[in-house]
Amino acid sequence: MKNKKAIIIFGILLILIIVGGYFGIKYAENKEQNEITEYTPEQEITEEQSRQTIVSLYFVEKETGELYPEARLVDIKDLMNTPYDKLMNLLIEGPKNEKLQKVIPENTKLLKTSVEGDCLILDVTADILAYNKEEKNAKDNIIYSIVNTMTELTEINQIKFLVDGKQNDEFKDTYTRKNK
């Protein structure tokens, strides 16, 4: 009787081992086939797409009045040659997101940029002074829209403004990034 029980248990274990081994081998083969298959992207990346990078431009959110970044794809060639000019002109153009609004006054133009150490000097037209002086944060929003955008570039930590080539009393300080 004990021998019969041992033979039955041994037979069941043998069957379980064989069945388990069979499914284990099938699983390993499927896994191996999945690893070997080559990934084919749905769409090839074009040369134009590979030359673009994302930059953060800061604009005011219409509802809250707070500065908010807008991600924008920019051609790397533009950033390599004239990064400060390109970013400033994008800020002057304004946001693409309807929930954000432009803060730099109309007709403001960038005249010149230069860098001294980690300070970017922006020379703009006097049109920048045409902001709404009655609005509480209008001037700060202009300043920190520009400062936060430009200091995204690792080499820039400070911004100084010139208006028509001269220092102006309204924008006389050297500004650094404002953390929330």
MODELLER restraints for C-alpha pairs under 7 A, 6 or more apart:
rsr = mdl.restraints
at = mdl.atoms
rsr.add(forms.Gaussian(group=physical.xy_distance, feature=features.Distance(at['CA:51:A'], at['CA:75:A']), mean=5.79, stdev=0.5))
rsr.add(forms.Gaussian(group=physical.xy_distance, feature=features.Distance(at['CA:51:A'], at['CA:76:A']), mean=5.57, stdev=0.5))
rsr.add(forms.Gaussian(group=physical.xy_distance, feature=features.Distance(at['CA:52:A'], at['CA:73:A']), mean=6.05, stdev=0.5))
rsr.add(forms.Gaussian(group=physical.xy_distance, feature=features.Distance(at['CA:52:A'], at['CA:74:A']), mean=5.30, stdev=0.5))
rsr.add(forms.Gaussian(group=physical.xy_distance, feature=features.Distance(at['CA:52:A'], at['CA:75:A']), mean=4.39, stdev=0.5))
rsr.add(forms.Gaussian(group=physical.xy_distance, feature=features.Distance(at['CA:52:A'], at['CA:76:A']), mean=5.28, stdev=0.5))
rsr.add(forms.Gaussian(group=physical.xy_distance, feature=features.Distance(at['CA:53:A'], at['CA:73:A']), mean=5.48, stdev=0.5))
rsr.add(forms.Gaussian(group=physical.xy_distance, feature=features.Distance(at['CA:53:A'], at['CA:74:A']), mean=5.46, stdev=0.5))
rsr.add(forms.Gaussian(group=physical.xy_distance, feature=features.Distance(at['CA:53:A'], at['CA:75:A']), mean=6.44, stdev=0.5))
rsr.add(forms.Gaussian(group=physical.xy_distance, feature=features.Distance(at['CA:53:A'], at['CA:76:A']), mean=6.14, stdev=0.5))
rsr.add(forms.Gaussian(group=physical.xy_distance, feature=features.Distance(at['CA:54:A'], at['CA:71:A']), mean=6.16, stdev=0.5))
rsr.add(forms.Gaussian(group=physical.xy_distance, feature=features.Distance(at['CA:54:A'], at['CA:72:A']), mean=5.37, stdev=0.5))
rsr.add(forms.Gaussian(group=physical.xy_distance, feature=features.Distance(at['CA:54:A'], at['CA:73:A']), mean=4.57, stdev=0.5))
rsr.add(forms.Gaussian(group=physical.xy_distance, feature=features.Distance(at['CA:54:A'], at['CA:74:A']), mean=6.18, stdev=0.5))
rsr.add(forms.Gaussian(group=physical.xy_distance, feature=features.Distance(at['CA:55:A'], at['CA:71:A']), mean=5.60, stdev=0.5))
rsr.add(forms.Gaussian(group=physical.xy_distance, feature=features.Distance(at['CA:55:A'], at['CA:72:A']), mean=5.35, stdev=0.5))
rsr.add(forms.Gaussian(group=physical.xy_distance, feature=features.Distance(at['CA:55:A'], at['CA:73:A']), mean=6.46, stdev=0.5))
rsr.add(forms.Gaussian(group=physical.xy_distance, feature=features.Distance(at['CA:55:A'], at['CA:74:A']), mean=6.96, stdev=0.5))
rsr.add(forms.Gaussian(group=physical.xy_distance, feature=features.Distance(at['CA:56:A'], at['CA:69:A']), mean=5.57, stdev=0.5))
rsr.add(forms.Gaussian(group=physical.xy_distance, feature=features.Distance(at['CA:56:A'], at['CA:70:A']), mean=5.45, stdev=0.5))
rsr.add(forms.Gaussian(group=physical.xy_distance, feature=features.Distance(at['CA:56:A'], at['CA:71:A']), mean=4.66, stdev=0.5))
rsr.add(forms.Gaussian(group=physical.xy_distance, feature=features.Distance(at['CA:56:A'], at['CA:72:A']), mean=6.36, stdev=0.5))
rsr.add(forms.Gaussian(group=physical.xy_distance, feature=features.Distance(at['CA:56:A'], at['CA:149:A']), mean=6.26, stdev=0.5))
rsr.add(forms.Gaussian(group=physical.xy_distance, feature=features.Distance(at['CA:57:A'], at['CA:69:A']), mean=5.33, stdev=0.5))
rsr.add(forms.Gaussian(group=physical.xy_distance, feature=features.Distance(at['CA:57:A'], at['CA:70:A']), mean=5.15, stdev=0.5))
rsr.add(forms.Gaussian(group=physical.xy_distance, feature=features.Distance(at['CA:57:A'], at['CA:71:A']), mean=6.41, stdev=0.5))
rsr.add(forms.Gaussian(group=physical.xy_distance, feature=features.Distance(at['CA:57:A'], at['CA:91:A']), mean=6.71, stdev=0.5))
rsr.add(forms.Gaussian(group=physical.xy_distance, feature=features.Distance(at['CA:57:A'], at['CA:149:A']), mean=5.17, stdev=0.5))
rsr.add(forms.Gaussian(group=physical.xy_distance, feature=features.Distance(at['CA:58:A'], at['CA:67:A']), mean=6.02, stdev=0.5))
rsr.add(forms.Gaussian(group=physical.xy_distance, feature=features.Distance(at['CA:58:A'], at['CA:68:A']), mean=5.40, stdev=0.5))
rsr.add(forms.Gaussian(group=physical.xy_distance, feature=features.Distance(at['CA:58:A'], at['CA:69:A']), mean=4.35, stdev=0.5))
rsr.add(forms.Gaussian(group=physical.xy_distance, feature=features.Distance(at['CA:58:A'], at['CA:70:A']), mean=6.10, stdev=0.5))
rsr.add(forms.Gaussian(group=physical.xy_distance, feature=features.Distance(at['CA:58:A'], at['CA:145:A']), mean=4.83, stdev=0.5))
rsr.add(forms.Gaussian(group=physical.xy_distance, feature=features.Distance(at['CA:58:A'], at['CA:148:A']), mean=6.64, stdev=0.5))
rsr.add(forms.Gaussian(group=physical.xy_distance, feature=features.Distance(at['CA:58:A'], at['CA:149:A']), mean=5.79, stdev=0.5))
rsr.add(forms.Gaussian(group=physical.xy_distance, feature=features.Distance(at['CA:59:A'], at['CA:67:A']), mean=5.37, stdev=0.5))
rsr.add(forms.Gaussian(group=physical.xy_distance, feature=features.Distance(at['CA:59:A'], at['CA:68:A']), mean=5.51, stdev=0.5))
rsr.add(forms.Gaussian(group=physical.xy_distance, feature=features.Distance(at['CA:59:A'], at['CA:69:A']), mean=6.34, stdev=0.5))
rsr.add(forms.Gaussian(group=physical.xy_distance, feature=features.Distance(at['CA:59:A'], at['CA:95:A']), mean=6.84, stdev=0.5))
rsr.add(forms.Gaussian(group=physical.xy_distance, feature=features.Distance(at['CA:59:A'], at['CA:100:A']), mean=6.05, stdev=0.5))
rsr.add(forms.Gaussian(group=physical.xy_distance, feature=features.Distance(at['CA:59:A'], at['CA:101:A']), mean=6.03, stdev=0.5))
rsr.add(forms.Gaussian(group=physical.xy_distance, feature=features.Distance(at['CA:59:A'], at['CA:102:A']), mean=6.01, stdev=0.5))
rsr.add(forms.Gaussian(group=physical.xy_distance, feature=features.Distance(at['CA:59:A'], at['CA:103:A']), mean=6.53, stdev=0.5))
rsr.add(forms.Gaussian(group=physical.xy_distance, feature=features.Distance(at['CA:59:A'], at['CA:145:A']), mean=5.86, stdev=0.5))
rsr.add(forms.Gaussian(group=physical.xy_distance, feature=features.Distance(at['CA:60:A'], at['CA:66:A']), mean=5.37, stdev=0.5))
rsr.add(forms.Gaussian(group=physical.xy_distance, feature=features.Distance(at['CA:60:A'], at['CA:67:A']), mean=4.41, stdev=0.5))
rsr.add(forms.Gaussian(group=physical.xy_distance, feature=features.Distance(at['CA:60:A'], at['CA:68:A']), mean=5.88, stdev=0.5))
rsr.add(forms.Gaussian(group=physical.xy_distance, feature=features.Distance(at['CA:60:A'], at['CA:100:A']), mean=5.51, stdev=0.5))
rsr.add(forms.Gaussian(group=physical.xy_distance, feature=features.Distance(at['CA:60:A'], at['CA:101:A']), mean=5.41, stdev=0.5))
rsr.add(forms.Gaussian(group=physical.xy_distance, feature=features.Distance(at['CA:60:A'], at['CA:102:A']), mean=6.83, stdev=0.5))
rsr.add(forms.Gaussian(group=physical.xy_distance, feature=features.Distance(at['CA:60:A'], at['CA:103:A']), mean=6.73, stdev=0.5))
rsr.add(forms.Gaussian(group=physical.xy_distance, feature=features.Distance(at['CA:61:A'], at['CA:67:A']), mean=6.14, stdev=0.5))
rsr.add(forms.Gaussian(group=physical.xy_distance, feature=features.Distance(at['CA:61:A'], at['CA:68:A']), mean=6.09, stdev=0.5))
rsr.add(forms.Gaussian(group=physical.xy_distance, feature=features.Distance(at['CA:61:A'], at['CA:99:A']), mean=5.99, stdev=0.5))
rsr.add(forms.Gaussian(group=physical.xy_distance, feature=features.Distance(at['CA:61:A'], at['CA:100:A']), mean=4.43, stdev=0.5))
rsr.add(forms.Gaussian(group=physical.xy_distance, feature=features.Distance(at['CA:61:A'], at['CA:101:A']), mean=6.29, stdev=0.5))
rsr.add(forms.Gaussian(group=physical.xy_distance, feature=features.Distance(at['CA:62:A'], at['CA:99:A']), mean=5.82, stdev=0.5))
rsr.add(forms.Gaussian(group=physical.xy_distance, feature=features.Distance(at['CA:62:A'], at['CA:100:A']), mean=5.45, stdev=0.5))
rsr.add(forms.Gaussian(group=physical.xy_distance, feature=features.Distance(at['CA:62:A'], at['CA:101:A']), mean=6.12, stdev=0.5))
rsr.add(forms.Gaussian(group=physical.xy_distance, feature=features.Distance(at['CA:67:A'], at['CA:145:A']), mean=6.84, stdev=0.5))
rsr.add(forms.Gaussian(group=physical.xy_distance, feature=features.Distance(at['CA:78:A'], at['CA:86:A']), mean=6.64, stdev=0.5))
rsr.add(forms.Gaussian(group=physical.xy_distance, feature=features.Distance(at['CA:79:A'], at['CA:86:A']), mean=6.66, stdev=0.5))
rsr.add(forms.Gaussian(group=physical.xy_distance, feature=features.Distance(at['CA:84:A'], at['CA:113:A']), mean=6.89, stdev=0.5))
rsr.add(forms.Gaussian(group=physical.xy_distance, feature=features.Distance(at['CA:85:A'], at['CA:113:A']), mean=6.92, stdev=0.5))
rsr.add(forms.Gaussian(group=physical.xy_distance, feature=features.Distance(at['CA:92:A'], at['CA:104:A']), mean=5.86, stdev=0.5))
rsr.add(forms.Gaussian(group=physical.xy_distance, feature=features.Distance(at['CA:94:A'], at['CA:101:A']), mean=6.86, stdev=0.5))
rsr.add(forms.Gaussian(group=physical.xy_distance, feature=features.Distance(at['CA:94:A'], at['CA:102:A']), mean=4.66, stdev=0.5))
rsr.add(forms.Gaussian(group=physical.xy_distance, feature=features.Distance(at['CA:95:A'], at['CA:101:A']), mean=6.30, stdev=0.5))
rsr.add(forms.Gaussian(group=physical.xy_distance, feature=features.Distance(at['CA:95:A'], at['CA:102:A']), mean=6.23, stdev=0.5))
rsr.add(forms.Gaussian(group=physical.xy_distance, feature=features.Distance(at['CA:103:A'], at['CA:141:A']), mean=6.54, stdev=0.5))
rsr.add(forms.Gaussian(group=physical.xy_distance, feature=features.Distance(at['CA:103:A'], at['CA:142:A']), mean=5.50, stdev=0.5))
rsr.add(forms.Gaussian(group=physical.xy_distance, feature=features.Distance(at['CA:104:A'], at['CA:128:A']), mean=6.61, stdev=0.5))
rsr.add(forms.Gaussian(group=physical.xy_distance, feature=features.Distance(at['CA:104:A'], at['CA:142:A']), mean=5.68, stdev=0.5))
rsr.add(forms.Gaussian(group=physical.xy_distance, feature=features.Distance(at['CA:105:A'], at['CA:127:A']), mean=6.64, stdev=0.5))
rsr.add(forms.Gaussian(group=physical.xy_distance, feature=features.Distance(at['CA:105:A'], at['CA:128:A']), mean=5.57, stdev=0.5))
rsr.add(forms.Gaussian(group=physical.xy_distance, feature=features.Distance(at['CA:105:A'], at['CA:130:A']), mean=6.15, stdev=0.5))
rsr.add(forms.Gaussian(group=physical.xy_distance, feature=features.Distance(at['CA:105:A'], at['CA:131:A']), mean=5.69, stdev=0.5))
rsr.add(forms.Gaussian(group=physical.xy_distance, feature=features.Distance(at['CA:107:A'], at['CA:127:A']), mean=6.08, stdev=0.5))
rsr.add(forms.Gaussian(group=physical.xy_distance, feature=features.Distance(at['CA:108:A'], at['CA:124:A']), mean=6.84, stdev=0.5))
rsr.add(forms.Gaussian(group=physical.xy_distance, feature=features.Distance(at['CA:108:A'], at['CA:125:A']), mean=5.68, stdev=0.5))
rsr.add(forms.Gaussian(group=physical.xy_distance, feature=features.Distance(at['CA:108:A'], at['CA:127:A']), mean=4.76, stdev=0.5))
rsr.add(forms.Gaussian(group=physical.xy_distance, feature=features.Distance(at['CA:108:A'], at['CA:128:A']), mean=5.39, stdev=0.5))
rsr.add(forms.Gaussian(group=physical.xy_distance, feature=features.Distance(at['CA:109:A'], at['CA:124:A']), mean=5.66, stdev=0.5))
rsr.add(forms.Gaussian(group=physical.xy_distance, feature=features.Distance(at['CA:109:A'], at['CA:125:A']), mean=5.48, stdev=0.5))
rsr.add(forms.Gaussian(group=physical.xy_distance, feature=features.Distance(at['CA:110:A'], at['CA:123:A']), mean=6.17, stdev=0.5))
rsr.add(forms.Gaussian(group=physical.xy_distance, feature=features.Distance(at['CA:110:A'], at['CA:124:A']), mean=4.52, stdev=0.5))
rsr.add(forms.Gaussian(group=physical.xy_distance, feature=features.Distance(at['CA:110:A'], at['CA:125:A']), mean=6.56, stdev=0.5))
rsr.add(forms.Gaussian(group=physical.xy_distance, feature=features.Distance(at['CA:111:A'], at['CA:123:A']), mean=5.35, stdev=0.5))
rsr.add(forms.Gaussian(group=physical.xy_distance, feature=features.Distance(at['CA:111:A'], at['CA:124:A']), mean=5.21, stdev=0.5))
rsr.add(forms.Gaussian(group=physical.xy_distance, feature=features.Distance(at['CA:111:A'], at['CA:125:A']), mean=6.72, stdev=0.5))
rsr.add(forms.Gaussian(group=physical.xy_distance, feature=features.Distance(at['CA:112:A'], at['CA:122:A']), mean=6.20, stdev=0.5))
rsr.add(forms.Gaussian(group=physical.xy_distance, feature=features.Distance(at['CA:112:A'], at['CA:123:A']), mean=5.06, stdev=0.5))
rsr.add(forms.Gaussian(group=physical.xy_distance, feature=features.Distance(at['CA:113:A'], at['CA:121:A']), mean=5.66, stdev=0.5))
rsr.add(forms.Gaussian(group=physical.xy_distance, feature=features.Distance(at['CA:113:A'], at['CA:122:A']), mean=4.85, stdev=0.5))
rsr.add(forms.Gaussian(group=physical.xy_distance, feature=features.Distance(at['CA:113:A'], at['CA:123:A']), mean=6.18, stdev=0.5))
rsr.add(forms.Gaussian(group=physical.xy_distance, feature=features.Distance(at['CA:114:A'], at['CA:120:A']), mean=5.94, stdev=0.5))
rsr.add(forms.Gaussian(group=physical.xy_distance, feature=features.Distance(at['CA:114:A'], at['CA:121:A']), mean=5.21, stdev=0.5))
rsr.add(forms.Gaussian(group=physical.xy_distance, feature=features.Distance(at['CA:114:A'], at['CA:122:A']), mean=6.86, stdev=0.5))
rsr.add(forms.Gaussian(group=physical.xy_distance, feature=features.Distance(at['CA:115:A'], at['CA:121:A']), mean=5.95, stdev=0.5))
rsr.add(forms.Gaussian(group=physical.xy_distance, feature=features.Distance(at['CA:118:A'], at['CA:155:A']), mean=5.82, stdev=0.5))
rsr.add(forms.Gaussian(group=physical.xy_distance, feature=features.Distance(at['CA:118:A'], at['CA:156:A']), mean=4.76, stdev=0.5))
rsr.add(forms.Gaussian(group=physical.xy_distance, feature=features.Distance(at['CA:118:A'], at['CA:157:A']), mean=5.45, stdev=0.5))
rsr.add(forms.Gaussian(group=physical.xy_distance, feature=features.Distance(at['CA:118:A'], at['CA:158:A']), mean=6.34, stdev=0.5))
rsr.add(forms.Gaussian(group=physical.xy_distance, feature=features.Distance(at['CA:119:A'], at['CA:156:A']), mean=5.84, stdev=0.5))
rsr.add(forms.Gaussian(group=physical.xy_distance, feature=features.Distance(at['CA:119:A'], at['CA:157:A']), mean=6.10, stdev=0.5))
rsr.add(forms.Gaussian(group=physical.xy_distance, feature=features.Distance(at['CA:119:A'], at['CA:158:A']), mean=4.52, stdev=0.5))
rsr.add(forms.Gaussian(group=physical.xy_distance, feature=features.Distance(at['CA:119:A'], at['CA:159:A']), mean=5.46, stdev=0.5))
rsr.add(forms.Gaussian(group=physical.xy_distance, feature=features.Distance(at['CA:119:A'], at['CA:160:A']), mean=6.97, stdev=0.5))
rsr.add(forms.Gaussian(group=physical.xy_distance, feature=features.Distance(at['CA:120:A'], at['CA:156:A']), mean=6.38, stdev=0.5))
rsr.add(forms.Gaussian(group=physical.xy_distance, feature=features.Distance(at['CA:120:A'], at['CA:158:A']), mean=6.21, stdev=0.5))
rsr.add(forms.Gaussian(group=physical.xy_distance, feature=features.Distance(at['CA:120:A'], at['CA:159:A']), mean=4.88, stdev=0.5))
rsr.add(forms.Gaussian(group=physical.xy_distance, feature=features.Distance(at['CA:120:A'], at['CA:160:A']), mean=6.24, stdev=0.5))
rsr.add(forms.Gaussian(group=physical.xy_distance, feature=features.Distance(at['CA:121:A'], at['CA:159:A']), mean=5.90, stdev=0.5))
rsr.add(forms.Gaussian(group=physical.xy_distance, feature=features.Distance(at['CA:121:A'], at['CA:160:A']), mean=4.78, stdev=0.5))
rsr.add(forms.Gaussian(group=physical.xy_distance, feature=features.Distance(at['CA:121:A'], at['CA:161:A']), mean=5.81, stdev=0.5))
rsr.add(forms.Gaussian(group=physical.xy_distance, feature=features.Distance(at['CA:122:A'], at['CA:160:A']), mean=6.30, stdev=0.5))
rsr.add(forms.Gaussian(group=physical.xy_distance, feature=features.Distance(at['CA:122:A'], at['CA:161:A']), mean=5.02, stdev=0.5))
rsr.add(forms.Gaussian(group=physical.xy_distance, feature=features.Distance(at['CA:122:A'], at['CA:162:A']), mean=6.04, stdev=0.5))
rsr.add(forms.Gaussian(group=physical.xy_distance, feature=features.Distance(at['CA:123:A'], at['CA:161:A']), mean=5.98, stdev=0.5))
rsr.add(forms.Gaussian(group=physical.xy_distance, feature=features.Distance(at['CA:123:A'], at['CA:162:A']), mean=4.49, stdev=0.5))
rsr.add(forms.Gaussian(group=physical.xy_distance, feature=features.Distance(at['CA:123:A'], at['CA:163:A']), mean=5.63, stdev=0.5))
rsr.add(forms.Gaussian(group=physical.xy_distance, feature=features.Distance(at['CA:123:A'], at['CA:164:A']), mean=6.32, stdev=0.5))
rsr.add(forms.Gaussian(group=physical.xy_distance, feature=features.Distance(at['CA:123:A'], at['CA:165:A']), mean=5.83, stdev=0.5))
rsr.add(forms.Gaussian(group=physical.xy_distance, feature=features.Distance(at['CA:124:A'], at['CA:162:A']), mean=6.31, stdev=0.5))
rsr.add(forms.Gaussian(group=physical.xy_distance, feature=features.Distance(at['CA:124:A'], at['CA:163:A']), mean=5.13, stdev=0.5))
rsr.add(forms.Gaussian(group=physical.xy_distance, feature=features.Distance(at['CA:124:A'], at['CA:164:A']), mean=5.87, stdev=0.5))
rsr.add(forms.Gaussian(group=physical.xy_distance, feature=features.Distance(at['CA:125:A'], at['CA:163:A']), mean=5.57, stdev=0.5))
rsr.add(forms.Gaussian(group=physical.xy_distance, feature=features.Distance(at['CA:125:A'], at['CA:164:A']), mean=5.06, stdev=0.5))
rsr.add(forms.Gaussian(group=physical.xy_distance, feature=features.Distance(at['CA:126:A'], at['CA:163:A']), mean=5.56, stdev=0.5))
rsr.add(forms.Gaussian(group=physical.xy_distance, feature=features.Distance(at['CA:126:A'], at['CA:164:A']), mean=6.07, stdev=0.5))
rsr.add(forms.Gaussian(group=physical.xy_distance, feature=features.Distance(at['CA:131:A'], at['CA:138:A']), mean=6.65, stdev=0.5))
rsr.add(forms.Gaussian(group=physical.xy_distance, feature=features.Distance(at['CA:132:A'], at['CA:138:A']), mean=6.37, stdev=0.5))
rsr.add(forms.Gaussian(group=physical.xy_distance, feature=features.Distance(at['CA:144:A'], at['CA:178:A']), mean=6.98, stdev=0.5))
rsr.add(forms.Gaussian(group=physical.xy_distance, feature=features.Distance(at['CA:147:A'], at['CA:159:A']), mean=6.18, stdev=0.5))
rsr.add(forms.Gaussian(group=physical.xy_distance, feature=features.Distance(at['CA:147:A'], at['CA:175:A']), mean=6.98, stdev=0.5))
rsr.add(forms.Gaussian(group=physical.xy_distance, feature=features.Distance(at['CA:147:A'], at['CA:176:A']), mean=6.59, stdev=0.5))
rsr.add(forms.Gaussian(group=physical.xy_distance, feature=features.Distance(at['CA:147:A'], at['CA:177:A']), mean=5.87, stdev=0.5))
rsr.add(forms.Gaussian(group=physical.xy_distance, feature=features.Distance(at['CA:148:A'], at['CA:177:A']), mean=5.53, stdev=0.5))
rsr.add(forms.Gaussian(group=physical.xy_distance, feature=features.Distance(at['CA:150:A'], at['CA:156:A']), mean=6.71, stdev=0.5))
rsr.add(forms.Gaussian(group=physical.xy_distance, feature=features.Distance(at['CA:151:A'], at['CA:157:A']), mean=5.47, stdev=0.5))
rsr.add(forms.Gaussian(group=physical.xy_distance, feature=features.Distance(at['CA:151:A'], at['CA:177:A']), mean=6.74, stdev=0.5))
rsr.add(forms.Gaussian(group=physical.xy_distance, feature=features.Distance(at['CA:157:A'], at['CA:176:A']), mean=6.13, stdev=0.5))
rsr.add(forms.Gaussian(group=physical.xy_distance, feature=features.Distance(at['CA:158:A'], at['CA:174:A']), mean=6.39, stdev=0.5))
rsr.add(forms.Gaussian(group=physical.xy_distance, feature=features.Distance(at['CA:158:A'], at['CA:175:A']), mean=5.44, stdev=0.5))
rsr.add(forms.Gaussian(group=physical.xy_distance, feature=features.Distance(at['CA:158:A'], at['CA:176:A']), mean=4.68, stdev=0.5))
rsr.add(forms.Gaussian(group=physical.xy_distance, feature=features.Distance(at['CA:159:A'], at['CA:174:A']), mean=5.62, stdev=0.5))
rsr.add(forms.Gaussian(group=physical.xy_distance, feature=features.Distance(at['CA:159:A'], at['CA:175:A']), mean=5.09, stdev=0.5))
rsr.add(forms.Gaussian(group=physical.xy_distance, feature=features.Distance(at['CA:159:A'], at['CA:176:A']), mean=6.47, stdev=0.5))
rsr.add(forms.Gaussian(group=physical.xy_distance, feature=features.Distance(at['CA:160:A'], at['CA:173:A']), mean=6.68, stdev=0.5))
rsr.add(forms.Gaussian(group=physical.xy_distance, feature=features.Distance(at['CA:160:A'], at['CA:174:A']), mean=4.74, stdev=0.5))
rsr.add(forms.Gaussian(group=physical.xy_distance, feature=features.Distance(at['CA:160:A'], at['CA:175:A']), mean=6.38, stdev=0.5))
rsr.add(forms.Gaussian(group=physical.xy_distance, feature=features.Distance(at['CA:161:A'], at['CA:171:A']), mean=6.05, stdev=0.5))
rsr.add(forms.Gaussian(group=physical.xy_distance, feature=features.Distance(at['CA:161:A'], at['CA:172:A']), mean=6.92, stdev=0.5))
rsr.add(forms.Gaussian(group=physical.xy_distance, feature=features.Distance(at['CA:162:A'], at['CA:168:A']), mean=6.44, stdev=0.5))
